[in-house]
Amino acid sequence: MADIALSPPLVTGYKNLTDVTEDVCRPMEQRPGAAWWAAFAVAFSMLLAGVVSVTYQIATGIGTWGLNTTVGWAFDITNFVFWIGIGHAGTLISAILFLFRQRWRTGVNRAAEAMTLFAVMCAGIFPVIHMGRPWFGYWIFPYPNFRGSLWINFRSPLAWDAFAISTYFIISATFWYVGLIPDLATVRDRAKPGLRKTLFSIFSLGWDGAYKTWNRYEMVYLLLAGLATPLVVSVHTIVSWDFATAVIPGWHATIFPPYFVAGAIFSGMAMVLTLMIIARKAMGLEAYVNQRHLDVMSKLIITTGSIVGLAYLTEFFIAQYGSNRYEQFVFLNRAAGPFAWAYWTMVSCNVLTPQLLWFRKIRHSWTAVFLITIFVNIGMWFERFVIIVTSLHRDYLPASWASYRPTSVEIATLIGSFGLFFTLFLVFCRVLPVIAMAEIKGVLKHGVHNREAH
Amino acid sequence: MSQFQLLGIFDDESGMVGAIKAARQQRLRIVEVYTPYAVHGLDRVLGLKRSRLSLVCVAAGGLGAVLKMWFEIWTAAIDWPVDVGGKPWNSLPAFVPITFEVMVLFAGLATVGAFFMVSRLRPGKKPDLIHPRVTNDRFALLIQETDAAFDVGRVRGLLQSHGAVEVSERLVEEVPA
């Protein structure tokens, strides 16, 4: 019984190749149930609220927000960083874990990458509407113009950000699409003639499963994973530089890049679990996203959550240990000032709640992990709010101290971004294979022993 | 000239790999193998060379980086220098982040583009499916007759002995390359 020491199967329930195709394609080929329509109705209404509020604030101007001359960045930039962070877990799963040969990733990578794309779309809205005159948004990119040409300032982190996020979106979309091609061919070859078959034929590019192509495909996948890995680190590093290069106490810290990257993966991992815990149940994919995924991803949440906790402690300690009075004040003000409630919400959601995952019992309960991921999502949103608003609202000059509260327009925009995210995700679950069939087929036999004589 | 081919269909990876090994030992000409997923280690069994797409990746990445670095220096230091907080015209360290992003963008898109080109993948192309279930749960091994010593019965037996669920004969018109 040497098997006992070996790792458990990646796919439970003794599935064969045919089962994988059937199980993954079934939700796409059936009519959506009442639960899906209900979820879609909610998500789409939220999206509409967002469309209305964005239209209103563009038409009227960003005076509709609760910003003032002291707190010039608040809700919108919080949401921007929050959504970008969510996206990062998808790339961690699809690229970084691929390079680390973590085969369990095959069960969740397709959905996680889709989540990345949708989250980056949500994130992209905020800097654009923050411009106030979004129709001039293209000014952020250098192009020959009749003003000189006057070029953009390449020394600005905001310009870096525009390049980083556009590249991130394009490369993530490419990576996702390349991964999808074999599965699109699978769907094409089982679809009945009609619109679906035509569309899948176009997008599967004539894939025929020839091994010469597979051989190149594997190389391309490896190269893209190798490119996406430093890319994802660079993106959140650059996002953190938006803050760290400013001389604002509470922002001007060298710890920011690693702290932001860890926080991003932490929040994104929580969001992947939130989505997958529902999706696996709703779509009958329990065999593919199973106890093992829950266990490993929970451990990733503890790890990254603890790194984030360490970063909170470090920045607090260094601020007090250093001799910058403004820095000392900002951190004491975070923990005990007017926004202390936000600070302690952040600490309890991000540092304390995930520690429950040390217990195997909790880690193995789908409900408990689901609840914890919700807390982490909330906590990570508050982290960005705390960093942005508490650092700004107490200026160097006490006469310009101010406060901030979001207006209904800003809240509706946040709700709208969640609406966009969930609408896209629900549509994705209906029209594309949510599990990478061609990848899961390759690891089907991992950890499954004694099934047949080799 | 038409070519005679034998097509073995397998429902299992290990059977197909065994048949390929035996066929290669007997110096049979394997035209192509069709699989529903990237079978691990099959490149070595088939003796395929490593893809040279990594060269495309390096070259395109390098090109992107050089072009972008040149563009940043040219715009910021030569074409229209603008004093931003007293920073030097050519602020090389500050130009690194965008250079990196553009390098990744060029490398990624060029690699995928080159992959589509060499594998002849393009939208709307009609797939030449060897078997309707080859993208689902079947593995196909296509062997071609090379000379008079090709014994159909023996090759058929070889495929079947490794668990081929289906063996069929094909005559294909050789398309001049």
Contacts between the chains, C-beta under 8 A, distances in Angstrom:
chain1	res1	chain2	res2	distance
A	16	B	137	7.2
A	17	B	11	7.8
A	17	B	36	6.4
A	17	B	136	7.0
A	17	B	137	3.6
A	18	B	136	6.8
A	18	B	137	4.5
A	21	B	136	4.9
A	21	B	137	6.5
A	142	B	71	7.5
A	142	B	75	6.4
A	148	B	80	5.4
A	149	B	79	7.0
A	149	B	80	6.9
A	150	B	80	6.2
A	150	B	82	7.8
A	151	B	75	3.8
A	151	B	76	6.9
A	151	B	79	6.8
A	151	B	80	6.2
A	151	B	82	7.9
A	153	B	76	7.9
A	153	B	82	6.8
A	153	B	84	5.4
A	154	B	72	4.8
A	154	B	75	7.1
A	154	B	76	5.5
A	154	B	91	7.6
A	154	B	94	6.6
A	154	B	95	5.6
A	154	B	98	6.2
A	155	B	76	7.6
A	155	B	84	5.6
A	155	B	87	5.7
A	155	B	91	5.0
A	155	B	94	4.1
A	155	B	95	7.9
A	156	B	84	7.7
A	157	B	97	7.9
A	159	B	98	7.0
A	160	B	97	4.2
A	160	B	98	5.7
A	160	B	101	7.6
A	163	B	97	7.4
A	163	B	98	4.7
A	163	B	101	4.5
A	163	B	102	7.0
A	164	B	97	7.0
A	164	B	101	5.3
A	167	B	101	4.3
A	167	B	102	7.3
A	167	B	104	5.9
A	167	B	105	4.6
A	170	B	105	6.3
A	170	B	108	7.7
A	170	B	109	7.3
A	171	B	104	6.3
A	171	B	105	6.7
A	171	B	108	4.7
A	174	B	108	5.8
A	174	B	109	6.7
A	174	B	112	5.5
A	175	B	108	7.7
A	178	B	112	6.0
A	178	B	115	7.7
A	181	B	121	7.3
A	182	B	36	7.8
A	182	B	37	7.2
A	182	B	135	7.0
A	185	B	127	6.8
A	185	B	135	4.6
A	186	B	36	7.2
A	186	B	135	4.5
A	186	B	136	5.9
A	188	B	127	7.5
A	188	B	135	7.6
A	189	B	127	7.9
A	189	B	129	6.8
A	189	B	132	6.3
A	189	B	133	7.6
A	189	B	134	8.0
A	189	B	135	4.9
A	189	B	136	6.6
A	190	B	136	6.7
A	201	B	124	7.3
A	201	B	126	7.8
A	201	B	127	7.6
A	202	B	123	5.0
A	202	B	124	5.4
A	203	B	123	7.0
A	204	B	127	7.3
A	205	B	116	6.9
A	205	B	121	3.8
A	205	B	122	5.8
A	205	B	123	5.9
A	205	B	125	6.1
A	206	B	120	7.5
A	206	B	121	6.0
A	206	B	122	6.8
A	206	B	124	7.8
A	206	B	125	3.0
A	206	B	126	6.3
A	206	B	127	4.6
A	206	B	128	7.7
A	207	B	121	6.6
A	207	B	127	6.3
A	207	B	135	7.2
A	208	B	34	6.6
A	208	B	127	4.6
A	208	B	128	5.5
A	208	B	129	5.7
A	208	B	130	7.0
A	208	B	134	7.2
A	208	B	135	7.7
A	209	B	34	4.3
A	209	B	35	5.7
A	209	B	36	6.2
A	209	B	129	8.0
A	209	B	130	7.9
A	209	B	134	4.7
A	209	B	135	5.3
A	209	B	140	7.9
A	210	B	32	5.2
A	210	B	33	7.5
A	210	B	34	5.7
A	211	B	32	6.6
A	211	B	33	4.1
A	211	B	34	6.9
A	211	B	35	5.8
A	211	B	39	7.5
A	211	B	42	6.1
A	211	B	43	7.9
A	211	B	46	6.7
A	211	B	48	7.6
A	212	B	32	6.7
A	212	B	48	7.1
A	212	B	119	7.5
A	213	B	119	4.6
A	213	B	121	7.5
A	214	B	35	6.4
A	214	B	37	7.9
A	214	B	38	4.5
A	214	B	39	7.7
A	214	B	42	7.8
A	215	B	38	7.8
A	215	B	42	8.0
A	215	B	43	5.2
A	215	B	48	5.2
A	215	B	51	6.1
A	216	B	51	4.6
A	216	B	53	6.0
A	216	B	115	5.6
A	216	B	118	6.6
A	216	B	119	5.7
A	217	B	38	6.6
A	217	B	115	7.1
A	217	B	119	7.7
A	218	B	38	5.2
A	218	B	43	7.9
A	218	B	51	7.9
A	219	B	50	7.2
A	219	B	51	3.9
A	219	B	53	5.0
A	219	B	54	6.5
A	220	B	51	7.9
A	220	B	53	5.9
A	220	B	111	5.7
A	220	B	112	6.3
A	220	B	115	4.6
A	223	B	53	6.7
A	223	B	54	6.1
A	223	B	57	4.8
A	223	B	107	7.6
A	223	B	108	7.9
A	223	B	111	5.2
A	224	B	108	6.0
A	224	B	111	6.9
A	224	B	112	7.4
A	227	B	57	7.6
A	227	B	61	7.9
A	227	B	104	5.1
A	227	B	107	5.7
A	227	B	108	5.1
A	228	B	108	7.9
A	230	B	100	7.7
A	230	B	104	7.4
A	231	B	101	7.6
A	231	B	104	5.0
A	234	B	97	6.9
A	234	B	100	6.0
A	234	B	101	6.9
A	234	B	104	7.9
A	238	B	97	5.7
A	241	B	97	7.8
A	437	B	37	7.9
A	438	B	36	6.7
A	438	B	37	4.5
A	438	B	38	7.2
A	439	B	37	7.0
A	441	B	36	5.9
A	441	B	37	4.1
A	442	B	37	4.4
A	442	B	38	6.1
A	442	B	39	7.2
A	442	B	40	6.4
A	454	B	14	6.7
